[in-house]
Amino acid sequence: MKLWETVRNDVRNDVNWNRAGHLGLKGLRAFPSAAAQYLLEKFPIIGWLPRYNYRWLVNDVIAGLTLGLMLIPQSLSYAKIATISVQYGLMSSWLPAALYAFMGTTKGK
């Protein structure tokens, strides 16, 4: 019991622990706005989707179809070069385009 009291007093009076506690509380208070800012930086779709101009929809669909038509033979050939089954190439071809849709920007910015 005496050891526990000594450790507790040392932790309370230690400058580094006090600083860590102060900075931790400061970070917790800033967390909601910092988290929102982080999400807006990493996923720009959150910012521009509400302001999206639907006149651009036809051009964006054409661009998406062009990308899809390009990715199919590319993913098949990359799978063949890697000597894996071509089905795996097709299954993995959608991920880069989907990531770009969420993490890329558009004219709305």
N, CA, C and O atoms as a printed pandas DataFrame, in Angstrom:
     atom_number atom_name residue_name chain_id  residue_number  x_coord  y_coord  z_coord
0              1         N          MET        A               1    0.822   -1.185    0.000
1              2        CA          MET        A               1    0.000    0.000    0.000
2              3         C          MET        A               1    0.869    1.253    0.000
3              4         O          MET        A               1    0.539    2.240   -0.656
4              5         N          LYS        A               2    1.969    1.213    0.729
5              6        CA          LYS        A               2    2.874    2.352    0.798
6              7         C          LYS        A               2    3.497    2.619   -0.580
7              8         O          LYS        A               2    3.664    3.770   -0.982
8              9         N          LEU        A               3    3.837    1.544   -1.291
9             10        CA          LEU        A               3    4.417    1.682   -2.627
10            11         C          LEU        A               3    3.420    2.351   -3.574
11            12         O          LEU        A               3    3.789    3.213   -4.371
12            13         N          TRP        A               4    2.143    1.939   -3.475
13            14        CA          TRP        A               4    1.101    2.516   -4.336
14            15         C          TRP        A               4    0.958    4.015   -4.099
15            16         O          TRP        A               4    0.832    4.776   -5.058
16            17         N          GLU        A               5    0.975    4.446   -2.866
17            18        CA          GLU        A               5    0.881    5.872   -2.530
18            19         C          GLU        A               5    2.083    6.641   -3.068
19            20         O          GLU        A               5    1.935    7.758   -3.565
20            21         N          THR        A               6    3.253    6.059   -2.973
21            22        CA          THR        A               6    4.463    6.710   -3.475
22            23         C          THR        A               6    4.397    6.879   -4.993
23            24         O          THR        A               6    4.729    7.944   -5.514
24            25         N          VAL        A               7    3.976    5.848   -5.692
25            26        CA          VAL        A               7    3.864    5.913   -7.160
26            27         C          VAL        A               7    2.828    6.951   -7.556
27            28         O          VAL        A               7    3.062    7.735   -8.476
28            29         N          ARG        A               8    1.689    6.971   -6.878
29            30        CA          ARG        A               8    0.641    7.921   -7.206
30            31         C          ARG        A               8    1.109    9.368   -6.991
31            32         O          ARG        A               8    0.825   10.236   -7.817
32            33         N          ASN        A               9    1.812    9.626   -5.906
33            34        CA          ASN        A               9    2.342   10.967   -5.654
34            35         C          ASN        A               9    3.406   11.357   -6.677
35            36         O          ASN        A               9    3.466   12.506   -7.115
36            37         N          ASP        A              10    4.246   10.391   -7.054
37            38        CA          ASP        A              10    5.270   10.688   -8.064
38            39         C          ASP        A              10    4.638   11.037   -9.412
39            40         O          ASP        A              10    5.096   11.949  -10.101
40            41         N          VAL        A              11    3.593   10.311   -9.781
41            42        CA          VAL        A              11    2.929   10.582  -11.056
42            43         C          VAL        A              11    2.241   11.949  -11.020
43            44         O          VAL        A              11    2.296   12.692  -12.000
44            45         N          ARG        A              12    1.594   12.286   -9.902
45            46        CA          ARG        A              12    0.922   13.574   -9.779
46            47         C          ARG        A              12    1.893   14.747   -9.859
47            48         O          ARG        A              12    1.549   15.797  -10.403
48            49         N          ASN        A              13    3.081   14.582   -9.333
49            50        CA          ASN        A              13    4.045   15.680   -9.269
50            51         C          ASN        A              13    5.035   15.687  -10.428
51            52         O          ASN        A              13    5.872   16.585  -10.519
52            53         N          ASP        A              14    4.951   14.703  -11.309
53            54        CA          ASP        A              14    5.897   14.626  -12.417
54            55         C          ASP        A              14    5.489   15.609  -13.515
55            56         O          ASP        A              14    4.327   15.648  -13.920
56            57         N          VAL        A              15    6.435   16.389  -13.987
57            58        CA          VAL        A              15    6.173   17.412  -15.008
58            59         C          VAL        A              15    5.734   16.772  -16.326
59            60         O          VAL        A              15    4.813   17.264  -16.977
60            61         N          ASN        A              16    6.376   15.698  -16.712
61            62        CA          ASN        A              16    6.049   15.065  -17.992
62            63         C          ASN        A              16    4.645   14.479  -17.988
63            64         O          ASN        A              16    3.925   14.618  -18.977
64            65         N          TRP        A              17    4.236   13.826  -16.902
65            66        CA          TRP        A              17    2.888   13.281  -16.829
66            67         C          TRP        A              17    1.851   14.391  -16.821
67            68         O          TRP        A              17    0.797   14.266  -17.444
68            69         N          ASN        A              18    2.146   15.472  -16.120
69            70        CA          ASN        A              18    1.216   16.601  -16.114
70            71         C          ASN        A              18    1.081   17.218  -17.501
71            72         O          ASN        A              18   -0.021   17.569  -17.923
72            73         N          ARG        A              19    2.192   17.350  -18.204
73            74        CA          ARG        A              19    2.158   17.900  -19.559
74            75         C          ARG        A              19    1.389   16.977  -20.498
75            76         O          ARG        A              19    0.601   17.434  -21.325
76            77         N          ALA        A              20    1.629   15.661  -20.361
77            78        CA          ALA        A              20    0.909   14.704  -21.210
78            79         C          ALA        A              20   -0.593   14.761  -20.933
79            80         O          ALA        A              20   -1.393   14.699  -21.866
80            81         N          GLY        A              21   -0.978   14.877  -19.680
81            82        CA          GLY        A              21   -2.392   14.984  -19.345
82            83         C          GLY        A              21   -3.014   16.254  -19.893
83            84         O          GLY        A              21   -4.132   16.236  -20.406
84            85         N          HIS        A              22   -2.281   17.365  -19.783
85            86        CA          HIS        A              22   -2.787   18.642  -20.297
86            87         C          HIS        A              22   -2.960   18.597  -21.812
87            88         O          HIS        A              22   -3.983   19.039  -22.335
88            89         N          LEU        A              23   -1.960   18.062  -22.518
89            90        CA          LEU        A              23   -2.057   17.977  -23.973
90            91         C          LEU        A              23   -3.131   16.983  -24.406
91            92         O          LEU        A              23   -3.790   17.186  -25.426
92            93         N          GLY        A              24   -3.309   15.913  -23.638
93            94        CA          GLY        A              24   -4.368   14.955  -23.951
94            95         C          GLY        A              24   -5.744   15.579  -23.835
95            96         O          GLY        A              24   -6.601   15.364  -24.691
96            97         N          LEU        A              25   -5.962   16.354  -22.776
97            98        CA          LEU        A              25   -7.248   17.037  -22.624
98            99         C          LEU        A              25   -7.467   18.077  -23.721
99           100         O          LEU        A              25   -8.580   18.239  -24.222
100          101         N          LYS        A              26   -6.410   18.769  -24.080
101          102        CA          LYS        A              26   -6.504   19.763  -25.157
102          103         C          LYS        A              26   -6.874   19.082  -26.477
103          104         O          LYS        A              26   -7.684   19.598  -27.247
104          105         N          GLY        A              27   -6.271   17.919  -26.727
105          106        CA          GLY        A              27   -6.587   17.169  -27.938
106          107         C          GLY        A              27   -8.011   16.651  -27.940
107          108         O          GLY        A              27   -8.676   16.660  -28.975
108          109         N          LEU        A              28   -8.492   16.192  -26.768
109          110        CA          LEU        A              28   -9.876   15.711  -26.689
110          111         C          LEU        A              28  -10.879   16.824  -26.935
111          112         O          LEU        A              28  -11.920   16.597  -27.551
112          113         N          ARG        A              29  -10.573   18.037  -26.455
113          114        CA          ARG        A              29  -11.480   19.158  -26.695
114          115         C          ARG        A              29  -11.511   19.541  -28.165
115          116         O          ARG        A              29  -12.552   19.959  -28.670
116          117         N          ALA        A              30  -10.391   19.405  -28.858
117          118        CA          ALA        A              30  -10.313   19.785  -30.276
118          119         C          ALA        A              30  -10.716   18.643  -31.201
119          120         O          ALA        A              30  -10.763   18.832  -32.417
120          121         N          PHE        A              31  -11.004   17.475  -30.664
121          122        CA          PHE        A              31  -11.247   16.299  -31.495
122          123         C          PHE        A              31  -12.394   16.456  -32.490
123          124         O          PHE        A              31  -12.201   16.125  -33.660
124          125         N          PRO        A              32  -13.583   16.944  -32.099
125          126        CA          PRO        A              32  -14.677   16.999  -33.089
126          127         C          PRO        A              32  -14.350   17.859  -34.305
127          128         O          PRO        A              32  -14.582   17.434  -35.437
128          129         N          SER        A              33  -13.820   19.053  -34.092
129          130        CA          SER        A              33  -13.518   19.908  -35.245
130          131         C          SER        A              33  -12.323   19.369  -36.023
131          132         O          SER        A              33  -12.288   19.468  -37.249
132          133         N          ALA        A              34  -11.348   18.802  -35.324
133          134        CA          ALA        A              34  -10.189   18.237  -36.014
134          135         C          ALA        A              34  -10.596   17.019  -36.837
135          136         O          ALA        A              34  -10.095   16.822  -37.944
136          137         N          ALA        A              35  -11.493   16.208  -36.309
137          138        CA          ALA        A              35  -11.947   15.031  -37.053
138          139         C          ALA        A              35  -12.713   15.446  -38.303
139          140         O          ALA        A              35  -12.545   14.847  -39.365
140          141         N          ALA        A              36  -13.556   16.472  -38.178
141          142        CA          ALA        A              36  -14.298   16.953  -39.344
142          143         C          ALA        A              36  -13.351   17.521  -40.396
143          144         O          ALA        A              36  -13.524   17.263  -41.587
144          145         N          GLN        A              37  -12.366   18.281  -39.973
145          146        CA          GLN        A              37  -11.394   18.845  -40.906
146          147         C          GLN        A              37  -10.599   17.727  -41.588
147          148         O          GLN        A              37  -10.331   17.803  -42.787
148          149         N          TYR        A              38  -10.226   16.704  -40.841
149          150        CA          TYR        A              38   -9.481   15.574  -41.406
150          151         C          TYR        A              38  -10.319   14.859  -42.462
151          152         O          TYR        A              38   -9.816   14.532  -43.537
152          153         N          LEU        A              39  -11.591   14.616  -42.162
153          154        CA          LEU        A              39  -12.451   13.951  -43.134
154          155         C          LEU        A              39  -12.635   14.785  -44.395
155          156         O          LEU        A              39  -12.646   14.239  -45.498
156          157         N          LEU        A              40  -12.779   16.094  -44.249
157          158        CA          LEU        A              40  -12.912   16.957  -45.423
158          159         C          LEU        A              40  -11.645   16.956  -46.267
159          160         O          LEU        A              40  -11.717   17.034  -47.493
160          161         N          GLU        A              41  -10.488   16.869  -45.621
161          162        CA          GLU        A              41   -9.233   16.832  -46.373
162          163         C          GLU        A              41   -9.059   15.506  -47.105
163          164         O          GLU        A              41   -8.606   15.486  -48.249
164          165         N          LYS        A              42   -9.412   14.405  -46.459
165          166        CA          LYS        A              42   -9.182   13.085  -47.048
166          167         C          LYS        A              42  -10.280   12.658  -48.012
167          168         O          LYS        A              42  -10.018   11.908  -48.953
168          169         N          PHE        A              43  -11.506   13.126  -47.791
169          170        CA          PHE        A              43  -12.630   12.752  -48.650
170          171         C          PHE        A              43  -13.301   14.011  -49.174
171          172         O          PHE        A              43  -14.309   14.447  -48.618
172          173         N          PRO        A              44  -12.762   14.602  -50.238
173          174        CA          PRO        A              44  -13.335   15.844  -50.764
174          175         C          PRO        A              44  -14.772   15.700  -51.259
175          176         O          PRO        A              44  -15.474   16.700  -51.410
176          177         N          ILE        A              45  -15.217   14.471  -51.512
177          178        CA          ILE        A              45  -16.590   14.271  -51.987
178          179         C          ILE        A              45  -17.600   14.821  -50.983
179          180         O          ILE        A              45  -18.691   15.238  -51.371
180          181         N          ILE        A              46  -17.247   14.827  -49.699
181          182        CA          ILE        A              46  -18.145   15.352  -48.665
182          183         C          ILE        A              46  -18.405   16.839  -48.900
183          184         O          ILE        A              46  -19.514   17.324  -48.673
184          185         N          GLY        A              47  -17.385   17.553  -49.352
185          186        CA          GLY        A              47  -17.533   18.987  -49.563
186          187         C          GLY        A              47  -18.206   19.362  -50.867
187          188         O          GLY        A              47  -19.009   20.294  -50.907
188          189         N          TRP        A              48  -17.884   18.635  -51.950
189          190        CA          TRP        A              48  -18.411   19.074  -53.242
190          191         C          TRP        A              48  -19.713   18.391  -53.647
191          192         O          TRP        A              48  -20.420   18.917  -54.506
192          193         N          LEU        A              49  -20.054   17.264  -53.078
193          194        CA          LEU        A              49  -21.271   16.578  -53.512
194          195         C          LEU        A              49  -22.544   17.390  -53.283
195          196         O          LEU        A              49  -23.414   17.380  -54.153
196          197         N          PRO        A              50  -22.699   18.087  -52.168
197          198        CA          PRO        A              50  -23.917   18.899  -52.027
198          199         C          PRO        A              50  -24.020   20.031  -53.056
199          200         O          PRO        A              50  -25.122   20.478  -53.372
200          201         N          ARG        A              51  -22.889   20.493  -53.576
201          202        CA          ARG        A              51  -22.900   21.581  -54.561
202          203         C          ARG        A              51  -22.745   21.065  -55.994
203          204         O          ARG        A              51  -22.495   21.853  -56.905
204          205         N          TYR        A              52  -22.890   19.761  -56.204
205          206        CA          TYR        A              52  -22.667   19.171  -57.527
206          207         C          TYR        A              52  -23.688   19.696  -58.525
207          208         O          TYR        A              52  -24.886   19.727  -58.244
208          209         N          ASN        A              53  -23.210   20.103  -59.676
209          210        CA          ASN        A              53  -24.071   20.611  -60.750
210          211         C          ASN        A              53  -24.474   19.425  -61.630
211          212         O          ASN        A              53  -23.618   18.781  -62.236
212          213         N          TYR        A              54  -25.755   19.142  -61.699
213          214        CA          TYR        A              54  -26.225   17.964  -62.426
214          215         C          TYR        A              54  -26.064   18.080  -63.933
215          216         O          TYR        A              54  -26.264   17.094  -64.643
216          217         N          ARG        A              55  -25.712   19.243  -64.439
217          218        CA          ARG        A              55  -25.412   19.371  -65.865
218          219         C          ARG        A              55  -24.128   18.630  -66.219
219          220         O          ARG        A              55  -23.898   18.299  -67.382
220          221         N          TRP        A              56  -23.297   18.372  -65.221
221          222        CA          TRP        A              56  -22.037   17.649  -65.453
222          223         C          TRP        A              56  -22.228   16.142  -65.439
223          224         O          TRP        A              56  -21.284   15.406  -65.727
224          225         N          LEU        A              57  -23.412   15.665  -65.115
225          226        CA          LEU        A              57  -23.641   14.240  -64.918
226          227         C          LEU        A              57  -23.368   13.432  -66.188
227          228         O          LEU        A              57  -22.756   12.367  -66.110
228          229         N          VAL        A              58  -23.800   13.904  -67.336
229          230        CA          VAL        A              58  -23.587   13.163  -68.587
230          231         C          VAL        A              58  -22.091   13.015  -68.863
231          232         O          VAL        A              58  -21.620   11.927  -69.195
232          233         N          ASN        A              59  -21.345   14.115  -68.723
233          234        CA          ASN        A              59  -19.901   14.050  -68.954
234          235         C          ASN        A              59  -19.214   13.129  -67.950
235          236         O          ASN        A              59  -18.287   12.406  -68.312
236          237         N          ASP        A              60  -19.655   13.147  -66.701
237          238        CA          ASP        A              60  -19.051   12.282  -65.693
238          239         C          ASP        A              60  -19.361   10.814  -65.946
239          240         O          ASP        A              60  -18.518    9.950  -65.707
240          241         N          VAL        A              61  -20.571   10.527  -66.431
241          242        CA          VAL        A              61  -20.918    9.139  -66.762
242          243         C          VAL        A              61  -20.082    8.661  -67.945
243          244         O          VAL        A              61  -19.606    7.526  -67.946
244          245         N          ILE        A              62  -19.902    9.505  -68.939
245          246        CA          ILE        A              62  -19.064    9.135  -70.088
246          247         C          ILE        A              62  -17.625    8.891  -69.637
247          248         O          ILE        A              62  -16.985    7.941  -70.087
248          249         N          ALA        A              63  -17.120    9.742  -68.753
249          250        CA          ALA        A              63  -15.760    9.542  -68.234
250          251         C          ALA        A              63  -15.667    8.244  -67.440
251          252         O          ALA        A              63  -14.670    7.531  -67.544
252          253         N          GLY        A              64  -16.692    7.926  -66.646
253          254        CA          GLY        A              64  -16.684    6.682  -65.884
254          255         C          GLY        A              64  -16.726    5.456  -66.778
255          256         O          GLY        A              64  -16.033    4.473  -66.518
256          257         N          LEU        A              65  -17.542    5.508  -67.839
257          258        CA          LEU        A              65  -17.590    4.386  -68.780
258          259         C          LEU        A              65  -16.267    4.224  -69.525
259          260         O          LEU        A              65  -15.813    3.104  -69.757
260          261         N          THR        A              66  -15.658    5.329  -69.894
261          262        CA          THR        A              66  -14.358    5.271  -70.557
262          263         C          THR        A              66  -13.312    4.638  -69.641
263          264         O          THR        A              66  -12.518    3.802  -70.070
264          265         N          LEU        A              67  -13.327    5.043  -68.398
265          266        CA          LEU        A              67  -12.390    4.465  -67.429
266          267         C          LEU        A              67  -12.643    2.978  -67.251
267          268         O          LEU        A              67  -11.701    2.186  -67.210
268          269         N          GLY        A              68  -13.911    2.595  -67.146
269          270        CA          GLY        A              68  -14.236    1.183  -66.992
270          271         C          GLY        A              68  -13.825    0.359  -68.195
271          272         O          GLY        A              68  -13.300   -0.744  -68.047
272          273         N          LEU        A              69  -14.062    0.892  -69.396
273          274        CA          LEU        A              69  -13.665    0.168  -70.607
274          275         C          LEU        A              69  -12.155    0.056  -70.741
275          276         O          LEU        A              69  -11.651   -0.898  -71.333
276          277         N          MET        A              70  -11.435    1.022  -70.194
277          278        CA          MET        A              70   -9.978    0.949  -70.227
278          279         C          MET        A              70   -9.456   -0.020  -69.163
279          280         O          MET        A              70   -8.470   -0.720  -69.396
280          281         N          LEU        A              71  -10.107   -0.067  -68.002
281          282        CA          LEU        A              71   -9.609   -0.884  -66.903
282          283         C          LEU        A              71   -9.796   -2.376  -67.131
283          284         O          LEU        A              71   -9.008   -3.176  -66.625
284          285         N          ILE        A              72  -10.815   -2.765  -67.877
285          286        CA          ILE        A              72  -11.051   -4.197  -68.071
286          287         C          ILE        A              72   -9.885   -4.871  -68.794
287          288         O          ILE        A              72   -9.328   -5.825  -68.253
288          289         N          PRO        A              73   -9.485   -4.424  -69.992
289          290        CA          PRO        A              73   -8.347   -5.092  -70.624
290          291         C          PRO        A              73   -7.031   -4.882  -69.867
291          292         O          PRO        A              73   -6.165   -5.756  -69.855
292          293         N          GLN        A              74   -6.897   -3.713  -69.238
293          294        CA          GLN        A              74   -5.668   -3.462  -68.480
294          295         C          GLN        A              74   -5.547   -4.427  -67.308
295          296         O          GLN        A              74   -4.473   -4.980  -67.070
296          297         N          SER        A              75   -6.630   -4.633  -66.578
297          298        CA          SER        A              75   -6.563   -5.530  -65.425
298          299         C          SER        A              75   -6.362   -6.980  -65.871
299          300         O          SER        A              75   -5.680   -7.752  -65.198
300          301         N          LEU        A              76   -6.956   -7.341  -67.000
301          302        CA          LEU        A              76   -6.737   -8.693  -67.524
302          303         C          LEU        A              76   -5.278   -8.904  -67.906
303          304         O          LEU        A              76   -4.699   -9.947  -67.602
304          305         N          SER        A              77   -4.687   -7.923  -68.567
305          306        CA          SER        A              77   -3.298   -8.091  -68.984
306          307         C          SER        A              77   -2.329   -8.036  -67.803
307          308         O          SER        A              77   -1.334   -8.761  -67.791
308          309         N          TYR        A              78   -2.603   -7.190  -66.813
309          310        CA          TYR        A              78   -1.733   -7.154  -65.639
310          311         C          TYR        A              78   -1.805   -8.466  -64.857
311          312         O          TYR        A              78   -0.796   -8.933  -64.328
312          313         N          ALA        A              79   -2.983   -9.050  -64.787
313          314        CA          ALA        A              79   -3.102  -10.342  -64.111
314          315         C          ALA        A              79   -2.339  -11.416  -64.872
315          316         O          ALA        A              79   -1.708  -12.285  -64.271
316          317         N          LYS        A              80   -2.401  -11.351  -66.196
317          318        CA          LYS        A              80   -1.673  -12.326  -67.007
318          319         C          LYS        A              80   -0.170  -12.163  -66.843
319          320         O          LYS        A              80    0.559  -13.152  -66.768
320          321         N          ILE        A              81    0.301  -10.907  -66.786
321          322        CA          ILE        A              81    1.730  -10.652  -66.584
322          323         C          ILE        A              81    2.179  -11.161  -65.217
323          324         O          ILE        A              81    3.285  -11.685  -65.078
324          325         N          ALA        A              82    1.326  -11.008  -64.216
325          326        CA          ALA        A              82    1.663  -11.442  -62.857
326          327         C          ALA        A              82    1.477  -12.947  -62.682
327          328         O          ALA        A              82    1.713  -13.481  -61.598
328          329         N          THR        A              83    1.064  -13.616  -63.720
329          330        CA          THR        A              83    0.808  -15.062  -63.730
330          331         C          THR        A              83   -0.184  -15.477  -62.632
331          332         O          THR        A              83    0.013  -16.469  -61.930
332          333         N          ILE        A              84   -1.239  -14.693  -62.515
333          334        CA          ILE        A              84   -2.352  -15.074  -61.652
334          335         C          ILE        A              84   -3.587  -15.194  -62.529
335          336         O          ILE        A              84   -3.584  -14.770  -63.685
336          337         N          SER        A              85   -4.608  -15.756  -61.990
337          338        CA          SER        A              85   -5.835  -15.941  -62.757
338          339         C          SER        A              85   -6.434  -14.581  -63.134
339          340         O          SER        A              85   -6.413  -13.643  -62.337
340          341         N          VAL        A              86   -6.964  -14.486  -64.348
341          342        CA          VAL        A              86   -7.473  -13.198  -64.818
342          343         C          VAL        A              86   -8.691  -12.733  -64.024
343          344         O          VAL        A              86   -8.996  -11.541  -64.009
344          345         N          GLN        A              87   -9.390  -13.658  -63.363
345          346        CA          GLN        A              87  -10.521  -13.261  -62.535
346          347         C          GLN        A              87  -10.071  -12.341  -61.405
347          348         O          GLN        A              87  -10.786  -11.408  -61.039
348          349         N          TYR        A              88   -8.892  -12.601  -60.855
349          350        CA          TYR        A              88   -8.378  -11.751  -59.777
350          351         C          TYR        A              88   -8.051  -10.350  -60.289
351          352         O          TYR        A              88   -8.213   -9.366  -59.567
352          353         N          GLY        A              89   -7.599  -10.266  -61.516
353          354        CA          GLY        A              89   -7.356   -8.957  -62.118
354          355         C          GLY        A              89   -8.647   -8.165  -62.266
355          356         O          GLY        A              89   -8.677   -6.965  -61.995
356          357         N          LEU        A              90   -9.713   -8.834  -62.696
357          358        CA          LEU        A              90  -11.005   -8.160  -62.824
358          359         C          LEU        A              90  -11.570   -7.754  -61.464
359          360         O          LEU        A              90  -12.159   -6.683  -61.323
360          361         N          MET        A              91  -11.386   -8.613  -60.473
361          362        CA          MET        A              91  -11.914   -8.293  -59.145
362          363         C          MET        A              91  -11.193   -7.101  -58.519
363          364         O          MET        A              91  -11.782   -6.356  -57.736
364          365         N          SER        A              92   -9.927   -6.924  -58.861
365          366        CA          SER        A              92   -9.172   -5.828  -58.252
366          367         C          SER        A              92   -9.220   -4.539  -59.067
367          368         O          SER        A              92   -8.724   -3.511  -58.606
368          369         N          SER        A              93   -9.798   -4.562  -60.253
369          370        CA          SER        A              93   -9.765   -3.376  -61.110
370          371         C          SER        A              93  -10.709   -2.274  -60.647
371          372         O          SER        A              93  -10.504   -1.119  -61.020
372          373         N          TRP        A              94  -11.717   -2.569  -59.865
373          374        CA          TRP        A              94  -12.690   -1.556  -59.442
374          375         C          TRP        A              94  -12.172   -0.693  -58.301
375          376         O          TRP        A              94  -12.645    0.430  -58.123
376          377         N          LEU        A              95  -11.207   -1.188  -57.521
377          378        CA          LEU        A              95  -10.780   -0.476  -56.321
378          379         C          LEU        A              95  -10.150    0.889  -56.601
379          380         O          LEU        A              95  -10.531    1.854  -55.937
380          381         N          PRO        A              96   -9.209    1.034  -57.541
381          382        CA          PRO        A              96   -8.645    2.375  -57.765
382          383         C          PRO        A              96   -9.680    3.406  -58.205
383          384         O          PRO        A              96   -9.627    4.558  -57.774
384          385         N          ALA        A              97  -10.612    3.007  -59.050
385          386        CA          ALA        A              97  -11.635    3.943  -59.497
386          387         C          ALA        A              97  -12.572    4.328  -58.352
387          388         O          ALA        A              97  -12.972    5.486  -58.243
388          389         N          ALA        A              98  -12.917    3.378  -57.513
389          390        CA          ALA        A              98  -13.788    3.680  -56.373
390          391         C          ALA        A              98  -13.076    4.589  -55.375
391          392         O          ALA        A              98  -13.689    5.508  -54.830
392          393         N          LEU        A              99  -11.798    4.346  -55.131
393          394        CA          LEU        A              99  -11.040    5.216  -54.226
394          395         C          LEU        A              99  -10.951    6.629  -54.780
395          396         O          LEU        A              99  -11.070    7.600  -54.033
396          397         N          TYR        A             100  -10.743    6.748  -56.075
397          398        CA          TYR        A             100  -10.657    8.082  -56.665
398          399         C          TYR        A             100  -11.991    8.815  -56.573
399          400         O          TYR        A             100  -12.025   10.033  -56.397
400          401         N          ALA        A             101  -13.084    8.072  -56.691
401          402        CA          ALA        A             101  -14.398    8.724  -56.604
402          403         C          ALA        A             101  -14.592    9.381  -55.248
403          404         O          ALA        A             101  -15.198   10.449  -55.163
404          405         N          PHE        A             102  -14.094    8.770  -54.198
405          406        CA          PHE        A             102  -14.261    9.335  -52.858
406          407         C          PHE        A             102  -13.143   10.283  -52.469
407          408         O          PHE        A             102  -13.378   11.242  -51.733
408          409         N          MET        A             103  -11.928   10.036  -52.947
409          410        CA          MET        A             103  -10.789   10.825  -52.490
410          411         C          MET        A             103  -10.298   11.829  -53.509
411          412         O          MET        A             103   -9.395   12.613  -53.215
412          413         N          GLY        A             104  -10.874   11.825  -54.709
413          414        CA          GLY        A             104  -10.498   12.789  -55.720
414          415         C          GLY        A             104  -11.414   13.997  -55.679
415          416         O          GLY        A             104  -12.361   14.049  -54.894
416          417         N          THR        A             105  -11.128   14.949  -56.516
417          418        CA          THR        A             105  -11.962   16.142  -56.569
418          419         C          THR        A             105  -12.613   16.246  -57.927
419          420         O          THR        A             105  -12.275   15.501  -58.847
420          421         N          THR        A             106  -13.536   17.158  -58.051
421          422        CA          THR        A             106  -14.244   17.374  -59.294
422          423         C          THR        A             106  -14.312   18.877  -59.560
423          424         O          THR        A             106  -13.662   19.666  -58.873
424          425         N          LYS        A             107  -15.086   19.257  -60.540
425          426        CA          LYS        A             107  -15.200   20.684  -60.914
426          427         C          LYS        A             107  -15.802   21.529  -59.806
427          428         O          LYS        A             107  -15.624   22.747  -59.800
428          429         N          GLY        A             108  -16.517   20.905  -58.860
429          430        CA          GLY        A             108  -17.227   21.639  -57.820
430          431         C          GLY        A             108  -16.313   22.322  -56.816
431          432         O          GLY        A             108  -16.787   23.102  -55.990
432          433         N          LYS        A             109  -15.041   22.053  -56.864
433          434        CA          LYS        A             109  -14.150   22.640  -55.860
434          435         C          LYS        A             109  -13.741   24.051  -56.179
435          436         O          LYS        A             109  -12.993   24.663  -55.417
